[in-house]
Amino acid sequence: MALDPALADRIVKAVDDGFDAQLDYLKTLVRYPSQRGDEHAVQDFVFQELRKRGFAMERFAMDEEAIKRHPGGSPFSDTHSTAPIVVGIHRPKAETGRSLIMQGHIDIVPPGPEEMWTSPPYEPRIDGDWFYGRGAGDMKAGHGAMVAVFDALKRAGVQPAATVYVQSVVEEESTGNGALQCHLRGYKAEAALIPEPSQGKITRGNVGVVWFQFTVQGHPVHVREAGSGQNAIEAAYGVMRKLRELEAFWNTKTKDQPLFKDEAHPINLNFGKIKGGDWASSVPAWCTVDCRISIFPGEKPQDMMRAIEETIAKAAREDSFLANNPPRVVFNGFTTEGYILAPGSEAEAVLGRAHQRAWGEPLKESVTPAYLDGRVYALFDEIPTLNYGPSAERVHGFDERFSIESLRKATKSMALFVAEWCGTEPV
């Protein structure tokens, strides 16, 4: 049943009335440099903020063995975060509505050289409609909006008439294990809403991702005798060229992917980090390259992992030195599937009505050639998983930013969605 118009008006006004406070809360989130492994302090802050609002609170670590046993788990590594997951549970007076998971990740990527930012990356800055800061768009704006939704509903005199889990996770940027741990913990609901930046559109599908690292061993000699040695860094270039051929092959599958057929290059390989050698006057004895590549929804990570191993083995066979000194391959992060959101769910219809009311236009859809935590709830809980949030630009780049007005509208949409999907009861 559609939301009562008078209540919808009160909720929209409540978001506007609290929006300055919402931005202040977001500024606090952005000031936490919550890179991988450094999320402990911000998770403590989130815990306290949710507890102040009356949520029943849980805080727990990841179960490495349980994640390893699950087909959706990604490998742990030395850099895997040990920060806790925080979950706030709203329990109604009477369970009359439909339950909901709301999830946001609090981990962010490194800022890169700070001198390339217009202003310090962890000092939030507003310029016109744009809010700047590392992690501001991806995805602290949406993370803070989850809290703002409950503040707005309370300001309007109501609360959800169903159980709602507000989940603050880590490892979204590297393994997806945080969302999976929530699934393994046993939180279950009838739908999930994840406010990643989506330009105010619903995400119809996203790719899976595989992280891997390969190491090439060389033969070190003094540079004066370079011809008698083997340069590991140069040998790594040959492996990288072969991996580019693998990327090109997987992009030939685009024509068979209806959702991605208009994407020019949906399968992207990235050489994200390279280290090698010890001394400028010594032929380098080693080189390590960290890589990321994506896969289409419906493809299994194991297929890409085999293809990576075969490609690197082929590159080694074609090199006289590497043929006898093959590179070592390690999968050290994402090994995750993508997913497609089937159209026609009641949850999507409810979000469509909320979006129309907040934005004044029909809800549109998009796809993204990136990883999303929604894969956990779509694939393993098999529930409607709505990835929907504000407009952001330059995520993972310099001067990351999001549109303030789009956040205001997205927060209104989210609040209206929660009110209709979960139903309401007086505070």
LUMTOR-142908 format. One record per residue: x, y, z of N, C-alpha, C, CB in turn. Coordinates in steps of 0.2 Angstrom, whole numbers, plus 2048, in hexadecimal, padded with zeros to 3 digits. Glycine has a CB too. Layout:
N
XYZXYZXYZXYZ ...
REM end
This chain:
427
8047FA8008008008008048068007FB800806 80380B7FC8078117FB8078158028048157F5 80C81980380D81D80980882280981481F809 80582380F80082981080482F80E7FE829817 80083380A80383A80780583E80D7FF83D802 80183F81280384481780984181B7FD84481C 80A83B81C81083881F81683981B80F831821 81583881481B83981081D840810818837808 81884581081A84C81181E84D817814851810 81C84A81D82084B82382784982381C848829 82784381F82E84081F83384481B82D83981C 83084681583484B81183685181483084C80A 83285481883485A81C83985882182D85D81F 83885282483C85182A84485082783A84A82D 84484D82184B84C81E84E85381D84B849817 84A85881A84C85F81984E862820847863816 84A86182584B86482B85286282F845863830 85485C82D85985983086085882C858852833 85F85B82686485A82186B85E82386285D81A 86B86382687186682987586282E87086D82C 87185F83287385A83787685483486E85883C 87385282E87584C82A87C84D82787084A825 87D85382588385582288985682788385C81E 88785882D88C85983288E85283488985C838 88984D83588B846837890843831884842837 88E84582B89284282589984582688F84481F 89A84B8288A184E8288A584B82D8A085682A 8A28488338A58458388A883E8358A184383E 8A383B8318A583482E8AB83582989F83182A 8AB83A8258B083B8218B783D8248AF84181C 8B784082A8BD84182D8C183B8308BC846833 8BD8368308C182F8328C482C82C8BB82A835 8CB82C82C8CE8298278CE8218278D682B827 8C881F8258C68188268C88138208BF817827 8CF81381F8D180F81A8D180881D8D8811818 8D28038188D27FC81A8D77FB8208D57F8814 8D47F88258D77F682B8D77FC8318DE7F582A 8D580282E8D58088338CE80A8348D980D830 8C98058348C28078358C080683C8BE803831 8C48048418C28038488BF80984B8C880184C 8C280F84A8BF81584E8B981784B8C481B84D 8B88178448B28198418AC8148438B281A83A 8AE80E8438A98098458A680A84C8AB802844 8AB80C8518A980E8588A48148588AF81085C 8A68198538A181F85389A81D8508A482484E 89A81984B89481684889081384E895812842 89380E85189080A85788D80F85C89580685A 89081485E88E81986388881D86089381D865 88881F85A88382385787C81F856885825850 87D81885487781485487481285A87980E850 87881185F87681086687281686987C80D86B 87581C86887182286A86A822868875828868 86981F86286382085E85E81A860864820857 86081686585C81186785C80A864855813867 86180985F86280385C8657FD861867803856 8637F78608667F286486D7F08608627EB864 8727F08638797F086087C7EA86087D7F6863 8807E885B8847E285B88B7E58578817DC857 8907E28598977E485789B7DD85789B7E985A 89E7DB8518A17D48518A67D484B89C7CF84F 8AB7D084C8B07CF8478AE7CA8428B77CC84B 8B27C983D8B17C58378B37BE83A8B47C7831 8AF7B98378B17B28388B57AF8328AB7AD83A 8BB7AF8338BF7AD82D8BE7A682A8C77AE82E 8BD7A282F8BC79B82C8B579A8298BC796832 8B079D82C8A979D8298A97A08228A47A082D 8AD7A68218AD7A981B8B17A58168B17B081C 8B67A28188BA79D8138B67988118C079A817 8B17958158AD78F8138A779280E8AA78C819 8A579880E8A079A80A8A279B80389D7A180D 89E7997FE8A079A7F78A07A27F589B7977F3 89E7A67F989E7AD7F88A47B17FB8987B17F9 8A87AD7FF8AD7B08038B37B27FF8AF7AC809 8B77B78018BD7B97FD8C37B78028BD7C07FB 8C97B67FF8CF7B58038D17BA8088D47B37FF 8D37B880E8D67BD8138DD7BE8118D57BA81A 8E07C38138E77C58118EA7C88178E87C980B 8F07CA8178F37CE81D8F07D581E8FA7CE81C 8ED7D78198EA7DE8198E37DE81A8EC7E2813 8E07D881B8D87D881C8D77DB8238D67D081D 8D17DF8238D07E38298CD7DF82F8CA7E8827 8CF7E18358CD7DE83B8C87E283E8D37DC83F 8C67E883B8C17EC83E8BA7E883F8C07F283A 8B67EA8448B07E68458AB7E98408AE7E784C 8A67E483F89F7E683C89B7E984189C7E0838 8977EE8408927F184488B7F08418947F8846 8867EE84587F7ED84387B7F084887E7E6842 8777F58468717F784A86B7F48488717FF84A 8677F284D8617EE84C85B7F284F8617E784F 8567F484A8507F884C84B7F284D84E7FD847 8487F28538427ED85483C7F18558447E8859 8377F08528317F485282D7F285982C7F484C 8287F685A8237F486081F7EE85E81E7FA862 81D7EE8578197E885481C7E784D8117EA854 81D7E184C8207DF84581A7DE8408247D8846 8197E483D8137E48388157E583180E7E983A 81B7E883081E7E98298237E48278217F0829 8267E682282B7E281E8327E382182B7E2817 8367DE82283D7E08258427E28208407D9828 8477E582284C7E881D8537E882084A7EF81C 8587E781B85F7E881D8617EE8198637E281A 8647F381D8677F981A86F7F881C8657FF81D 8737F881687A7F781787E7FD81487C7F0815 8847FF81888980381589080181788780A817 89480281289B80081489F80781789F7FD80E 8A380681C8A680C81F8AE80C81C8A680C826 8B08078198B78078178B880B8118BA800816 8BE80E8108BF81280A8C68118078BF81A80C 8C78138018CD8127FE8D28178008CD8117F6 8D98167FF8DE81B8008DD8227FC8E58197FF 8DF8287FF8DE82E7FB8E382F7F68DE834800 8E882C7F68EE82D7F18F18337F38EB82F7EA 8F68367EF8FA83C7F18F58427F38FE83E7EB 8F68447F98F18497FB8F28507F88F284B803 8F88517F58F98577F18F58587EB9018587EF 8F28527E98EE8527E38E78547E48EF84C7DF 8E58547EB8DF8577ED8DE85E7ED8DD8537F3 8D98617EC8D88687EC8D886A7F48D186A7E9 8D58667F88D58677FF8D78608028CE86A802 8D98608098DA85A80C8D585480B8DC85B813 8D684E80A8D18498088CD84880E8D4843806 8CF8488148CB84781A8C884D81E8CF84381F 8C985281A8C585881D8C085A8188CA85E81D 8B985981A8B485A8168B38618138AD857819 8B286280D8B186880A8AB8698068B786A806 8A786E8078A186F8038A28757FE89B871807 8A18747F88A187A7F389B8797EE8A88797EE 89687E7EF89087D7EC88C8777ED89187E7E4 88B8737E888786D7EA88B8677EB88286B7E3 8928687EB8978627EC89A8627F389C8637E6 89A85C7F589D85A7FB8A38567FA898856800 8A98587FC8AF8557FA8B28518008B485A7F8 8B684C7FF8B98488048BA8418028B684980B 8C083E8048C18378028BB8338068C8834805 8B882E8028B382A8058AC82E8058B582880C 8AC8348048A58388058A08358008A683F803 8A28347FA89D8317F589C8297F689F8327EE 8A28267F78A381E7F78A581C7FE8A781C7F2 8A081B80389981C80289781F809895816800 89A82480B89882781289282B81189E82B815 89182E80C88B83280B88582D80C88A835804 88582780887F82380987F81F81088081D804 88581E81388681B81A88282081F88D81A81C 88482681E88182B82387982C821884832822 87782B81B87082B81A86C82681D86F82B812 86F82081E86B81B82286981D82986F815822 86E82182C86C824833867829832872826836 86882E82D86483382C85C83182B866838826 85B82B82785582982685182882D855822822 85482583285182383885082A83C85581F83C 85582F83B85483583E84D83983C85A83983E 84D83883584783C83284183983384883C82A 84083283483A82F83583883083C83B827835 83D83084183B83284883983984884183184C 83C83E84483A84584483384584283F849840 83184183D82A84183A82583D83F82A83E834 82883A84582383784A82283084981D83B84A 82682D84482582684382C82284382182583C 82B81B84383181784382F81183F83481584A 83380D83C83180783882E80283C838804835 8287FF8398247FA83C8277F383A81D7FB83B 82D7F283A8317EC8388387EC83A8307EA830 83B7E683B8427E683D8467E98378447DF83E 84B7ED8398507F08348577EF83784E7F7832 85B7EC8338627EB8348667F18318657E4833 86A7F583586E7FA8328757F783386D801835 8787F582D87F7F282D8847F682B87E7EB829 8897F782F88F7FB82D8957F682C891801832 8977F582689C7F08258A37F38228997EB81F 8A87EE8238AF7F08208B07EB81A8B47F0825 8B67EB8178B87E78128B47E780B8B87E0814 8B07EC80A8AC7ED8048B17EE7FE8A77F2805 8B67F28008BA7F47FB8C07EF7F98BE7FB7FD 8C07E97FC8C57E57FB8C37DD7FA8CA7E5800 8BE7DB7FE8BC7D47FE8B57D37FE8BF7D1804 8B17D88008AA7D68018A87D28078A77D37FB 8AD7D080B8AC7CC8118A77CF8168B27CA813 8A77D58178A37D881C89C7D781B8A57E081D 8997D88158927D78148917CF8158917D980D 8967CB8128957C48138947C281A89A7C080F 8987C581F8987C38268917C582989E7C7829 88E7CA8278877CC8298837C68278857D3826 8837C482187F7BF81F8807B88238817BD817 8877B78248887B18288867B282F8907B0828 8867B88328847B983987C7B783A8857C083A 8797B88348727B683486C7BB8348707B283B 86F7C183286A7C78318667C582A86D7CE831 85F7C582B85B7C48258567C98258597BC825 8547CB81F84E7CF81E84B7CE8178517D781E 8467D18168427D080F8447D580A83A7D2811 8497D980B84C7DD8068527E18098477E3803 8567E380485C7E780685D7ED8028637E2805 85F7F28068607F98038677FB80485B7FE805 86B7FC7FF8727FE8008738057FC8777F97FD 87480A8008758117FD87C8137FA873816802 87F80E7F68858107F28838167EE88880A7EF 88881A7EC88681F7E788481C7E088D8247E6 87E81E7DE87C81B7D88798207D38778167D9 87A8267D487782C7D087082C7D187A82B7C9 86D82A7D686682A7D78628257D38638317D6 8668207D186381A7CD8638147D186681A7C6 85F80F7CF8608087D28658047CE8598057D2 8698017D186E7FD7CD86B7F67CB8747FC7D2 86B7F57C58687EF7C286D7E97C28657F07BB 8737EA7C28787E57C287F7E87C38787E17BB 8837E47C588A7E57C688F7DF7C588B7E97CD 8957E17C489A7DB7C289C7D87C989F7DE7BE 89F7D27C88A37CF7CD8AA7D27CC8A37C87CD 8AF7D07D18B57D37D18BA7CD7D48B67D97D6 8C07CD7D18C57C97D48CC7CD7D58C77C37CE 8CF7CC7DA8D57CF7DC8DB7CA7DC8D57D37E3 8E07CC7D98E67C77D98EC7CB7D98E57C27D3 8F27C77DB8F87CA7DB8FD7C57D88FB7CB7E2 9017C77D39067C27D190D7C57D29057C17C9 9127C07D39197C27D591D7BF7D091A7C07DC 9227C37CD9277C07C892E7C17CC9277C57C2 9317BB7CB9387BB7CE93D7BC7C893A7B47D1 9427C07CA9477C17C594E7BE7C79487C97C4 9537C17C395A7BE7C595E7C57C695D7BA7BF 9607C67CC9637CD7CD96B7CC7CC9627CF7D5 96D7D27C89747D37C79757DA7C79767D07C0 97C7DC7C897E7E37C797B7E67C09857E47C8 9797EC7C09767EF7BA97C7EF7B49747F67BB 9827EF7B69877EE7B19877E87AD98E7EF7B4 9847E37B09837DC7AD97C7DA7AB9877D77B1 9787DF7AA9717DE7AA96F7D97A596E7E57A8 9737D879F9717D379B9717CC79D9757D4795 9757CB7A29757C47A59707C37AB97C7C37A8 96C7C87AC9677C77B19607C77AE9677CD7B7 95B7C77B39547C77B09517CC7B49517C07B1 94E7D17B194B7D77B49437D57B694B7DD7B0 9427D47BC93B7D27BE9367D77BC93B7D07C6 9377DD7BD9327E27BB9307E27B49357E97BD 9367E17AF9347E17A89307DB7A693B7E17A4 9327D57AA92F7CF7A99277CF7AB9327C97AD 9267D37B091F7D47B291B7D87AD91F7D87B8 91E7DC7A991B7E07A39187DB79E91F7E57A0 91C7D579D9197D07989137CD79B91F7CB797 9137CB7A190D7C87A49077CD7A490E7C67AC 9087D37A59037D87A59007D979E9067DF7A7 9047D87999017D97928FD7D37919077D978D 8FF7CD7938FA7C77928F47C87968FE7C1795 8F47CB79C8EE7CC7A08E97D179C8F07CE7A7 8EC7D67998E87DA7958E47D678F8EC7E0791 8E87D178C8E47CD7878DE7CA78A8E97C8784 8DF7C77918DA7C47948D47C97958DC7C179B 8D57CF7978D07D47988CC7D57918D37DB79A 8D07D678C8CD7D77858C87D17848D27D8780 8CA7CB7858C67C57848C07C57888CA7BF785 8C07C778E8BA7C77928B57CD7908BC7C8799 8B87D278D8B47D778B8B07D57848B87DE78A 8B27D07818AF7CE77B8A87CB77D8B37C9777 8A77C97838A17C678689B7CB7878A27C278C 89D7D27868987D77888927D678389C7DE787 8937D477D88D7D47798887CF77B88F7D1772 88A7CA7808857C57828827C77898897BE783 8847CD78B8817D079287D7D67908877D2796 8767D47908717D978F8727E079386A7D778F 8737DF7998747E579E87A7E979C8737E37A5 87F7E679A8867E97998877EB79288B7E579C 8837E978D8857EA7868867F178487F7E7782 8847F67888857FD78688B80078A87F801788 88E7FB78E8947FD79189A7FC78D8957F9798 89E80178C8A48017878A97FC7898A7807786 8AA7FB7908B07F77928AE7F57998B77FB792 8A97F079A8A77EE7A18AC7EA7A58A17EB7A0 8B07E67A18B57E27A58BC7E67A58B67DB7A2 8BD7E87AB8C37EC7AC8C97E97B08C27F37AF 8CF7E87AD8D57E67B18D87EC7B38D97E17AC 8DB7EC7B98DF7F17BC8E57EF7BF8DB7F67C1 8EB7F27BD8F17F07C18F17F67C68F77F07BC 8EF7F47CC8EE7F97D18F47FB7D58E97F77D6 8F97F67D68FF7F77DA9057F37D78FE7F67E1 90B7F67D79107F27D59167F47D99127F47CD 91A7EF7DB9207F07DF9257EB7DC91F7EE7E6 92C7ED7DC9317E97D99387EC7DB9307E87D2 93C7E77DB9437E97DC9457EC7E29457EE7D7 94C7ED7E394F7EF7EA9547F57E99527EA7ED 9567F67E295C7FB7E295C7FD7DA9637F87E4 95D8037D995D8067D39638037CE95E80D7D3 9688017D196E7FE7CE96E7F77CE9748017D0 9697F37D09687EC7D09637EA7CC9687E97D7 9647E57C795E7E27C39597DF7C89617DD7BE 9537E17C894E7DF7CD94D7D87CD9477E37CC 94D7D57D394C7CE7D49447CC7D59507CC7DA 9407D17D69397CF7D79357D57D59387CE7DF 92F7D47D49297D97D29237D67D492A7DB7CB 91F7D97D79187D77D99137DC7D79177D77E1 90E7DA7D49087DE7D19027DC7D49087DD7C9 8FE7E17D78F77E07D98F27E27D48F67E37E0 8ED7DD7D38E97DE7CD8E17DD7CF8EB7D97C7 8DD7E07CB8D67DF7CC8D37DE7C58D37E57CF 8CE7DA7C48CB7D97BE8C37D77C08CE7D37BA 8BF7D87BB8B87D77BD8B57D17B98B47DD7BC 8AF7CF7BA8AC7CA7B78A47CB7B68AD7C37BA 8A17C97B189A7CA7B08967C77B58987C87A9 8907C97B788B7C67BB88A7BF7B88857CA7BC 8897BA7BC8887B37BA88E7AF7B98847B37B3 8947B37B889A7AF7B789D7AE7BE8A07B37B3 8A17A87BF8A37A67C58AB7A97C68A379F7C6 8AC7AB7CC8B37AE7CD8B87A87CB8B47B07D4 8B77A27CD8BC79D7CC8BD79C7C48B97967CE 8B979E7C08BA79E7B98C07A37B78B479F7B4 8BF7A97BA8C47AE7B88CA7AD7BC8C17B57BB 8CA7AA7C28D07A87C58D47A37C18CF7A57CC 8D179E7BE8D47997BA8D779D7B48D07947B8 8D37A17B18D67A57AB8DC7A97AC8D07A97A8 8DC7AC7B28E27B07B48E87AB7B58E07B47BB 8E77A67B88ED7A17B98EF79F7B38EB79B7BE 8EB79D7AE8ED79A7A78F07A07A38E77987A4 8EE7A67A48F17AB7A08F87AD7A28EC7B27A1 8F97AD7A98FF7AE7AC9047A87AA8FF7AF7B3 9017A27AA90679C7A890879D7A19027967AA 90379F79D9057A079690A7A57958FE7A2792 9097AB79890F7B07989157AD79A90D7B679C 9157A979F91C7A67A191F7A179C91B7A27A8 91A79D79991D79979492079C78E917794791 91E7A278D9207A67879277AA78891B7AA784 9297AA78F92F7AD7919347A879392D7B2796 93A7A979093F7A47919417A37999457A578D 9417A979C9437A97A393D7A67A89467AF7A6 9377A97A69317A87AA92F7A17A992C7AD7A9 93179E7A492F7977A39327927A893179479C 9387947AA93B7907B093A7937B794278F7AE 9377997B793679D7BD92F7A07BD93B7A27BE 92A79C7BD92379E7BC9217A37C191E7987BB 91D7A87C091A7AD7C59167A97C99177B37C1 9157AC7CF9117A97D590A7AE7D59147A97DC 9047AB7D58FE7AE7D58FB7AD7DC8FA7AC7CF 8F87B27DF8F47B27E58EE7B67E48F97B57EB 8E87B37E68E27B77E68E17B97ED8DC7B27E4 8E17C07EE8E27C37F48DD7C87F68E97C77F5 8D77C87F38D17CC7F48CB7C97F18D37D37F2 8C77CE7EE8C17CC7EB8C17C67E78BE7D27E7 8BD7C17E88BB7BC7E38B47BB7E48BF7B57E5 8B07C07E18A97C17E28A57C17DB8A87C77E5 89F7BF7DB89B7BF7D68977C67D58967B97D6 8957C77CF8907CD7CE8897CA7CF8917D07C8 8857CF7CE87E7CD7CE8797D17CA87B7CD7D6 8737CF7C986E7D37C58687D37C986D7D07BE 8657D97CA85F7DA7CE8597D97C985F7E17D1 8557D47CA8507D27C684A7D87C784C7CB7C8 8487DA7C18437E07C283C7DD7C48427E37BB 8387E17C78317E07C98307DE7D082F7DA7C5 8347DF7D48337DD7DB82F7E37DE83A7DC7DF 82B7E17E48287E67E782C7EB7EB8237E37ED 8327E97ED8377EE7F08397F37EB83D7EA7F2 83A7F17E583C7F67E08367FB7DE83E7F27D9 8307F87DE82A7FC7DD82A8027E28247F87DC 82B7FF7E982A8047EE83080A7EE82B8007F5 8368077EC83B80C7EB8398117E58428097E9 83680E7E08348137DA82F8187DC83180E7D5 82B8167E182681C7E38298217E78208187E7 82E81E7EC8328237F08368287EC83681F7F5 8398257E783E8297E283A82E7DF8428257DD 83482C7DC8308317D882E8377DD82982D7D6 82C8357E382A83A7E883083F7EA8278377EE 83683C7EA83B8407ED83F8447E784083C7F0 83F8417E18438447DB83E8477D684783F7D8 8388457D68338487D18348457CA83484F7D1 83783F7CA83883C7C48388347C583E83E7C0 8378307C08378297C083E8267C28348257BA 83E8217C684481D7C784781A7C18438187CD 84E81C7C08518197BA8568137BD85581E7B6 85980F7B885E80A7BA86480B7B785B8037B9 8698087BA8708087B78748017B987480E7B9 8798007B587E7FB7B78847FE7B987E7F57B2 8887FA7BD88F7FC7BF8947F77BE88F7FF7C6 89A7F87BA89F7F47BA8A47F37C08A37F57B3 8A17F37C68A57F37CC8A17EE7D18A57FA7CF 8A57ED7D68A27E87DC89D7EC7E08A87E67E0 8987E97E28937EB7E78917E67EC88C7EE7E3 8917E87F288F7E37F88887E07F788F7E67FE 8847E37F387D7E07F287D7D97EF87A7E57ED 8837D77EC8837D07EA8827CB7EF88A7CF7E7 8847CD7F68837C87FB87B7C67FC8867CB802 8777CC7FC8707CB7FE86C7C97F886D7D2800 86E7CB7F286B7C87EC86D7C17EA86D7CC7E6 8737BF7EB8757B87E98737B37EF87C7B87E8 8757B57F58747B07FA86E7B07FF87A7B17FF 86B7B68008657B780385F7B77FE8647BD807 8617B87F885C7B87F28567BD7F48597B17F1 8577C37F68527C87F78537CE7F38527CA7FF 84E7D27F184F7D87ED8547DC7F18487DC7ED 85A7DE7ED85F7E27F08607E87EC8667DE7EF 85E7EE7EF85E7F47EB8647F87ED8577F87EE 8687F97E886E7FE7E886C8047E68747FB7E4 86C8097EA8698107E886B8157ED8618107E9 86E81A7EA8718207EE8728267EA87781E7F1 87682B7ED8778317EA87C8317E48798367EF 87D8377E18818387DB88883A7DE87F83D7D6 88D8367DC8948377DE8998377D88968327E3 89E83B7D88A383B7D38AA83A7D68A38427CF 8AF8387D28B68377D48B78337D98B983E7D5 8B382E7DA8B48297E08BB8257DE8AE8247E1 8BF8237E38C58207E28CA8257DF8C581A7DE 8C882B7DD8CD8307DA8CE8367DF8CA8327D4 8D183B7DC8D28417E08CC8467E08D88457DD 8CB8497E58C584E7E68BE84A7E58C58547E1 8BE8447E88B88407E98B28457EB8B883A7ED 8AC8447E88A78497EA8A08467E98A884F7E7 89B8487EC8948467EB89084D7EB8918417F0 88A84C7E78858517E78818527ED8818517E0 8818577F087D8587F78768587F587F85F7FA 87485B7F086C85A7EF86A8537ED86B85F7E9 86F8507EA86D8497E886C8457EE8728457E3 8718467F38708437FA86A8447FD8768447FE 86884B7FD86184D80085C8497FD8608547FF 85B8487F78568457F385683D7F58568467EC 85C83A7F485D8337F685B8317FD8648317F4 85D83680285B83580885383580985E83A80D 850839806848839806846833803846840802 8498317FD84682B7FA8478257FF84A8297F3 84D82480284E81F80784981F80D85581F809 84882580F84382581583C82381384382D818 83A82680D83382480B83381D809832828804 83881A80683881380583880F80C83F811801 83C81081183B80D81783480D81A84180F81C 83181381A82B81481D82681081982981B81C 82680F81282180B80F82280480F82080D808 82980280E82B7FB80E82A7F88158327FA80C 82C7FB81A82C7F88218257FA8258327FB825 8217FF82281C80182681E80682B8177FC829 81A80982F81C80E83481780D83A81B815832 81A80F84081680F84681881584A81780884A 81481884E81681E85281D81C856811820857 82182285782782185B82582086282C82785A 
REM end
